[in-house]
Amino acid sequence: MNRLASVLAATALAATSALALSGTAQAASAQTRPTADAVQISADCYTSGGKLYCSNQAHTPMYEHRSFSSRQVDMLETPWSVFNCWGHGDRHSGGNDIWYWTMGDLFARWGNVPASVVFTSQDPPAGMDQC
């Protein structure tokens, strides 16, 4: 009897977890849909509401300030992110000094990444807010 109760409890927990994750995925998907003010930047990028929604280089370090010498605060692990704003900082391999502000994937900390790791056709893109 105890084994049956354990199996039923585990099944209920798994079903509840799957349902919760399904709702989370749907909510995240709804947040990344373009709105009426969206400006297409490239095949994989657009701006909307002052933010940039774009593909990026995965496994990218994020910095506290717009400088490679500042403390690393998190990582962009996924190949697509939402960037809240842009600012000037250290020059980088992209040939400019534009950096983007976003939330990291490992610790949900905010930080900066150089524009060279974000796959825009222009830095900063039209329609994106400056920090």
TACORGI-V754294 format. One record per pair of residues at least 4 apart in sequence whose ideal C-beta (glycine too) atoms are under 8 Angstrom apart, sorted by the first residue. I is the first residue (numbers start at 1). J is the second residue. Records with the same first field share a line. If there is no record, write none. Layout:
I = J, J
//
This chain:
1 = 5
2 = 6
3 = 7
4 = 8
5 = 9
6 = 10
7 = 11
8 = 12
9 = 13
10 = 14
11 = 15
12 = 16
13 = 17
14 = 18
15 = 19
16 = 20
17 = 21
18 = 22
19 = 23
20 = 24
21 = 25
22 = 26
23 = 27
24 = 28
25 = 29
26 = 30
27 = 31
28 = 32
29 = 33
31 = 82
32 = 53, 82
34 = 38, 46, 48, 53
35 = 48, 49
37 = 48, 49, 127
38 = 46, 47, 48
39 = 46, 47, 48, 125, 126, 127
40 = 45, 46
41 = 45, 46, 47, 52, 54, 120, 121, 122, 125, 126
42 = 54, 119, 120, 121
44 = 54, 55, 80, 119
45 = 52, 53, 54, 55, 118, 119, 120, 121, 125
46 = 52, 53, 54
47 = 51, 52, 53, 125, 126, 127, 128
48 = 53, 127
50 = 84, 85, 127, 128, 129
51 = 82, 83, 84, 85, 128, 129
52 = 82, 83, 86, 100, 118, 120, 124, 125, 128
53 = 80, 81, 82, 83
54 = 80, 81, 83, 118, 119, 120
55 = 79, 80, 118, 119
56 = 60, 76, 79, 80, 81, 113, 117, 118, 119
57 = 76, 79, 117, 118, 119
58 = 76, 77, 78, 79
59 = 75, 76, 77
60 = 75, 76, 113, 117
61 = 72, 75, 113
62 = 72, 73, 74, 75, 76, 102, 104, 109, 111, 112, 113
63 = 67, 68, 70, 71, 72, 73, 111, 112, 113
64 = 70, 71, 72, 73, 111, 112
65 = 70, 89, 112
66 = 70, 87, 88, 89, 90, 97, 99, 112
67 = 89, 90
68 = 90, 92, 114
69 = 90
72 = 111
73 = 104, 107, 109, 110, 111
74 = 103, 104, 105, 106, 107, 108, 109, 110, 111
75 = 104, 105, 106
76 = 81, 102, 104, 105, 113, 117
77 = 105, 106
78 = 105
81 = 102, 118
82 = 102, 103
83 = 100, 101, 102, 113, 118, 128
84 = 101, 102, 129, 131
85 = 100, 101, 128, 129, 130, 131
86 = 98, 99, 100, 101, 115, 123, 124, 128, 129, 130, 131
87 = 98, 99, 101, 112, 130, 131
88 = 97, 98, 99
89 = 97, 98, 99, 112, 114
90 = 97, 99, 114
91 = 95, 96, 97
92 = 96, 97, 99, 114, 115, 116
93 = 114, 116
94 = 98, 114, 115, 116, 123
96 = 115, 123
98 = 114, 115, 123, 124
99 = 112, 113, 114, 115
100 = 112, 113, 115, 118
101 = 110, 111, 112, 131
102 = 110, 111, 112, 113
103 = 108, 109, 110
104 = 108, 109, 110, 111
113 = 117, 118
115 = 120, 123, 124
118 = 123
120 = 124, 125
121 = 125
122 = 126
124 = 128, 130
//
